[in-house]
Every structure is written in structure tokens, then in C-alpha cells.
Amino acid sequence: MRIARIAHPTGMSFAVLEGEGPGATAAEIEGHPFAQIKMTGQRWALEDVRLLAPILPSKVVCVGRNFAEHAAELGHEVPTEPLIFLKPSTSVIGPGEAVRIPAVSEQVEHEAELAVVIGLPGARGVDRSSAAASIFGYTCANDVTARDLQRKDVQFTRAKGFDSFCPIGPWIETDADVAAAEIRCEVNGEVRQLGSTADMVFDPAALVSYISQVMTLLPGDVVLTGTPAGVGPLEGGDRVSVSIAGIGTLTNQVVPND
């Protein structure tokens, strides 16, 4: 099931996306999608609505160096346990929105990632099996990073936390098989990153379990699971896309933050 958050002629709501191509529709959900889904009966053609970030999380928990080749390209060892950090909720944008390059950075880079969306009842101190059960679905994400500020600050908060530095979308796929899903990043049509979730050091269930020992993951929270090798620069005017097999494609324009 594809769950989206949409702007439609009468407001905003969650919706189930049905069909493909010109005949696709968005069927409105009553309230949020985490409990038993109830439909309102309202339906729009997909072309008549705008896809928003599929969820507005209370927090975005990210995992660094979860692909060995990416750790190597940055000159780091693979960690023996997940390396976690946070992005603020204000960094989240949706498909079609602009990634804004801050004036204080000269090296902003893309990081294509699989994103986990937590469902009910959330996750606190859970084991692996309970962690898997707490996953509502998956979406695409771009962990945009000011690499020069990351090196300068020797920690991740500023480099990862600018407004617009966490595009997610285009929707949440609740039935995705992410055991060995291709992750692809293209910039202006050029393939920059091409990897597989099979190459993760720690898989999604292991990550959710680990994070839940530190902080409670609430329904709608997002976990970014790390990026494969091939991260590279973004500049104003670029068009960057993150595609994950079985989920979809997230596309954003890049603009200077004047």
C-alpha cells in the first residue's frame, strides 16, 4: 500500500494512492494512517493533488557509515555498533520542494538513503522482532550534508541540520521488500550512487532496536539507514533524484539560499 500526504483542493490529508499513470487516484484517509485505516470516500485524480513530505516526524534519527564502501570513501572505519545522530524536523521537505544551499557552505553533497517510518505503538527498548513489527513502511530520503562544515565542526548537527536538508518521499510503501533493494541517486540524469540495501552493515530492524534503547521512537518518526558509496556535490540548478526499487523516486531541485 502506498500512503501519501497530499495537498488537495480542500486542504491537506493522508491518502492511499491507487493505480499507476494517468488513471492513478488519491483516496483520502480519515485522520492518520497508523491505526486501522478508514476512508472518507473522497477521491481525487493524482494529477490534481500535490504530494507533500509523506510524514512530519517528531525527529529524524540518522545512521552514519552503515555501508562499508561509503565509510571507506570518507576515510573512516566501519563502526562496531550503529553510529547515530539527529536531523531536526525542520529539515524535512517533500518531493518537488527545493534543497537550499546555505551561503556558509562550499561543499553540499547528496546521500541517497532508505528511510524507515515507525508505526504504532512506536518503539521503546524493543528487541529485533518487536522492532520489525514497529516499522510501518519505507520511503526514499536524501541526507543532504554540508561536508565542509561536518569536517570543521567535528560533529554532524550543523552540517546535517539546515532547513531543506532532509527530503523524504514521494510516499510510504508499507509492503516494500528491502532485503536487497537497489538504491540509486542521479544528479541531472547522471548516476552518482548505485548500491543495495543488502550491503548495509546493520539492517533496518537492528537499527530500530538499537535506537529504541536510547530514545523512544514515536509513530511517524523516521530512521535514515545510511548511504552507499558515491556521495558527491550538489550545486544550484541541479536536479537530484533518489530511487529505491519497490518504493519509488524522490526528486528535488537545488537552489542557492539567497
C-alpha positions in Angstrom: 0.0 0.0 0.0 1.3 3.5 -0.9 0.4 6.1 1.7 0.9 9.7 0.8 0.3 13.1 2.4 -1.3 15.4 -0.1 -2.4 18.9 -0.7 -5.8 18.8 -2.4 -8.5 21.3 -3.4 -10.0 21.5 0.1 -6.9 21.2 2.3 -4.3 18.5 3.3 -4.7 14.9 4.3 -3.3 11.4 4.1 -4.4 9.3 1.2 -4.0 5.8 -0.3 -2.6 6.0 -3.8 -4.3 3.6 -6.2 -3.3 2.8 -9.8 -0.5 3.9 -12.0 -0.1 6.5 -14.7 -2.8 8.9 -15.9 -5.6 7.0 -14.2 -4.0 7.0 -10.7 -6.1 8.3 -7.8 -5.6 9.5 -4.2 -8.3 8.2 -1.8 -8.5 10.3 1.3 -7.9 8.7 4.7 -9.8 9.8 7.8 -7.2 11.2 10.3 -3.8 9.5 10.3 -2.8 6.1 8.7 -1.2 4.4 11.7 -4.2 2.8 13.3 -6.9 1.0 11.3 -7.3 2.9 8.1 -10.7 4.4 7.4 -11.5 6.1 4.1 -13.6 9.2 3.9 -15.0 8.4 0.4 -13.3 11.5 -1.1 -11.1 10.8 -4.1 -9.0 12.9 -6.5 -7.1 12.2 -9.6 -3.5 12.1 -8.6 -2.6 14.8 -11.2 -5.0 17.2 -9.3 -3.2 16.9 -5.9 0.4 17.8 -4.8 2.5 15.3 -2.9 3.9 16.6 0.3 6.5 15.0 2.6 4.7 11.8 3.5 5.1 12.3 7.2 6.2 15.2 9.5 8.2 13.3 12.2 8.9 14.4 15.7 12.5 13.5 14.9 14.7 12.1 12.2 17.3 9.6 13.5 20.2 9.0 11.1 22.8 6.3 10.9 26.3 7.0 9.7 28.8 4.7 8.0 26.3 1.9 7.6 27.8 0.9 4.2 31.4 -0.2 4.3 32.3 1.4 0.9 30.9 4.7 2.0 32.8 4.7 5.2 36.0 3.9 3.2 35.4 6.8 0.7 35.3 9.2 3.7 38.4 7.6 5.3 36.6 6.0 8.2 36.4 2.5 9.7 33.1 0.7 9.8 31.7 1.1 13.3 31.1 -1.9 15.5 27.7 -0.6 16.6 25.4 1.9 14.8 26.6 5.5 14.7 23.5 7.6 15.2 22.8 11.3 15.0 19.7 13.5 14.6 18.3 15.8 12.0 15.7 18.4 13.2 12.2 18.0 12.0 12.5 21.4 10.3 15.0 19.9 7.8 12.2 17.8 6.3 10.8 18.7 2.9 8.8 16.7 0.3 9.1 15.8 -3.3 9.4 18.7 -5.7 10.5 21.1 -3.0 13.8 22.9 -3.2 17.0 21.9 -1.4 18.6 25.2 -0.5 22.4 25.5 -0.4 23.4 27.7 2.6 25.8 30.6 1.9 28.2 29.3 4.7 29.0 26.1 2.9 31.0 25.4 -0.2 30.6 21.6 -0.3 27.0 20.4 -0.1 26.6 16.7 -1.0 23.8 14.2 -1.7 23.3 11.0 0.3 20.7 8.6 -1.1 19.1 6.5 1.7 16.3 4.1 2.6 14.1 5.7 5.2 12.1 3.7 7.8 8.8 5.1 9.1 7.8 4.0 12.6 4.1 3.0 13.2 2.0 2.2 16.2 2.8 1.6 19.0 6.2 3.1 18.5 9.4 1.6 19.8 11.0 1.8 23.2 13.6 -0.7 24.4 12.4 -3.3 21.8 14.2 -6.5 20.6 14.7 -7.2 16.9 11.4 -8.9 16.3 9.4 -6.2 18.1 11.5 -3.6 16.2 10.5 -5.2 12.9 6.8 -5.1 13.9 7.0 -1.4 14.8 8.0 -0.5 11.2 5.0 1.0 9.4 6.7 1.3 6.0 9.6 2.7 3.9 10.3 5.8 1.8 13.2 7.4 0.0 15.4 10.1 1.6 18.3 12.3 0.8 20.5 13.0 3.8 21.9 16.3 2.4 25.2 17.2 4.1 27.4 20.3 4.2 30.6 18.2 4.1 33.0 21.1 4.7 31.0 22.1 7.9 31.0 18.4 9.0 34.8 18.3 8.9 35.1 21.8 10.5 32.7 21.1 13.4 33.8 17.5 14.0 30.2 16.6 14.6 27.1 16.4 12.5 24.4 18.8 13.8 25.0 21.9 11.7 26.2 20.1 8.6 23.1 17.9 8.5 20.5 20.2 10.1 19.9 23.1 7.7 16.3 23.7 6.6 15.6 21.6 3.5 18.4 19.1 4.2 16.1 16.1 4.6 13.9 15.5 1.5 11.7 12.4 2.0 9.1 10.8 -0.2 7.3 10.5 -2.5 5.1 8.3 -0.4 5.4 5.5 2.3 5.3 2.0 0.8 4.0 -0.4 3.5 4.8 -3.6 1.7 8.3 -3.0 0.3 10.8 -5.8 0.4 14.0 -4.0 1.5 16.2 -7.1 2.0 18.1 -6.4 -1.2 16.6 -3.3 -2.8 18.6 -1.2 -5.3 19.4 2.4 -4.1 20.1 4.9 -6.9 21.0 8.6 -6.9 21.0 10.6 -10.1 22.0 14.3 -10.5 20.9 15.8 -13.7 20.4 12.3 -15.1 23.9 11.1 -14.2 24.0 8.1 -11.9 26.1 9.1 -8.9 25.2 6.3 -6.4 24.2 2.8 -7.1 24.0 0.3 -4.2 21.8 -2.2 -2.4 20.2 -2.4 1.0 21.8 -5.9 1.1 25.1 -4.2 1.8 24.0 -2.5 5.0 26.2 -3.3 8.0 23.1 -3.1 10.3 19.7 -3.8 8.7 16.5 -1.8 9.5 15.2 -4.0 12.3 18.6 -4.0 14.0 18.8 -0.2 13.7 15.3 0.4 15.1 16.1 -1.9 18.1 19.4 -0.2 18.8 17.9 3.3 18.6 15.0 2.3 20.8 17.4 1.5 23.6 18.4 5.2 23.6 15.2 7.1 22.8 11.6 6.3 22.3 10.6 6.2 18.6 7.1 7.6 18.2 4.6 6.8 15.4 5.7 8.8 12.3 9.4 9.1 13.4 11.8 8.5 10.6 15.1 6.5 10.7 17.6 7.1 7.8 19.6 3.9 7.4 22.8 5.1 5.8 24.1 5.8 2.3 26.1 3.7 -0.2 29.3 4.9 -1.8 29.4 7.7 -4.4 28.3 10.8 -2.4 29.0 13.9 -4.4 28.4 17.6 -4.8 25.2 19.5 -5.3 25.0 23.0 -6.9 22.3 25.5 -7.6 20.3 24.4 -10.6 20.9 20.7 -10.1 18.0 18.2 -10.2 18.7 15.3 -7.7 16.7 12.1 -7.6 16.8 9.2 -5.1 15.2 6.0 -6.3 14.7 2.8 -4.3 13.4 -0.4 -6.0 9.9 -1.3 -4.9 9.3 2.1 -3.4 9.6 5.0 -5.9 11.6 8.1 -6.8 12.1 11.3 -4.8 13.1 14.3 -6.9 14.2 17.8 -5.8 15.6 20.9 -7.3 18.7 22.5 -5.8 18.8 26.3 -5.4 21.1 28.8 -3.7 19.8 30.1 -0.3 20.0 33.8 -1.1 
